[in-house]
Amino acid sequence: GVALASGGADWEVNMWDVERPELGPTKRLSGHSYAVRCVAFDKAYYWGGGMLLASGADDETVRVWDPRAKGGGKVKTLQCGSPVLCCCWGAGR
């Protein structure tokens, strides 16, 4: 299916299959301690066969996930020093 990620006031990132939304979230990624404000897929990594997702929250962190890994596969946590309102991946590595 087509993957969609959403963040919310419940402190979780929810993964969805857009073609079957009636099933509810296909996976929940937990780890933030305040509302999740933004999510962004790394499109370059995704088209290369992998999947990385960044989520930013009021807990002043950006978390990088591998949603295909068991348990959500938190890869890295970045401490930002203030609530995160937006995140996006750059073109280069």
C-alpha positions in Angstrom: 0.0 0.0 0.0 0.8 3.7 0.1 2.5 4.8 3.3 1.4 7.9 5.2 2.7 9.1 8.5 0.9 11.4 11.0 1.8 12.9 14.3 -0.5 14.1 17.0 -1.1 15.3 20.5 -1.0 11.7 21.8 2.8 11.9 21.4 2.9 9.1 18.8 3.7 8.8 15.1 1.1 6.7 13.3 1.8 4.9 10.1 -1.1 4.3 7.8 -1.9 2.4 4.6 -3.7 5.0 2.5 -5.4 2.4 0.5 -6.9 0.8 3.6 -7.5 3.5 6.2 -10.4 1.7 7.7 -7.9 -0.7 9.3 -6.5 2.2 11.5 -2.8 2.8 11.9 -0.6 -0.1 10.7 2.1 0.8 13.2 2.6 3.3 16.1 6.0 4.7 16.8 6.5 5.8 20.4 9.2 7.8 22.0 8.3 11.5 22.0 7.3 13.0 25.3 5.1 15.8 23.9 2.9 16.4 20.9 4.4 15.5 17.5 4.2 18.5 15.2 5.8 17.3 11.9 6.8 14.1 10.0 8.8 13.7 6.8 9.9 10.7 4.8 13.4 10.6 3.3 12.3 10.2 -0.3 15.8 9.4 -1.7 16.3 6.7 0.9 12.8 5.4 0.2 13.2 5.1 -3.5 16.5 3.3 -2.9 14.6 0.4 -1.2 14.7 1.6 2.4 12.5 3.8 4.5 13.5 6.5 7.0 11.1 8.9 8.7 11.8 12.0 10.8 9.4 13.3 13.4 9.6 16.6 15.3 7.9 17.4 18.5 7.3 19.8 21.3 9.7 17.7 23.4 12.5 19.6 21.5 13.7 16.5 19.6 13.7 15.2 16.1 13.6 11.4 16.0 14.7 9.4 13.0 12.9 6.1 12.5 13.1 3.0 10.3 9.4 2.2 10.3 10.1 -1.2 8.6 12.2 -2.4 11.5 10.6 -4.3 14.3 9.3 -2.0 17.0 9.6 1.0 14.7 13.4 1.0 14.7 14.3 4.4 16.3 17.6 5.2 14.6 18.6 8.5 16.2 17.4 11.3 18.4 18.5 14.9 17.8 18.3 17.4 20.7 17.1 20.7 19.2 16.8 23.0 22.2 13.3 24.2 21.4 10.0 22.8 20.2 10.3 21.4 16.6 7.7 22.8 14.3 9.0 21.6 10.9 11.4 19.1 9.5 12.4 18.1 6.0 15.2 16.1 4.4 17.8 17.7 2.2 18.9 16.4 -1.2 22.5 15.6 -0.3 24.0 13.3 2.2 
